[in-house]
Amino acid sequence: MEVQIDSFHRYRNNTLQGFFNVYFPDSGMVIRGFSLHKNDKSKWIEIPAKPPTNPESNAPWTKILFFYDKREEIKFLSTLMKALDEYLGKQPDISFD
């Protein structure tokens, strides 16, 4: 599956480093709102999610994409991380110091 990073918007808050959109050239589809997180030990991508319908409940946010097979989700996120690393490597104005 070919993916391209459409944009990256820096936004720092705790582990959150920013948000980005993913373009799927084969279908023309764009999915907005992926987030990049980083701490001292690792970095990871979170799938876009929406808040609970009742803000007073303790319900978790709901991912807008899900995979029946966790292995497929891991493979997908790995593909995104590779594309994001490549995209960010070409953006001299974005650093993660």
Buried (B, 14 or more C-beta within 10 A) or exposed (E): EEBEBBEBEBEEEEBBBBBBBBBBEEEEEEBEBBBBBBEEEEBEBBBBEEEEEEEEEEEEEEEEEEBEEEEEBEEBBEBBBEBBEEBBEEEEEBEEE
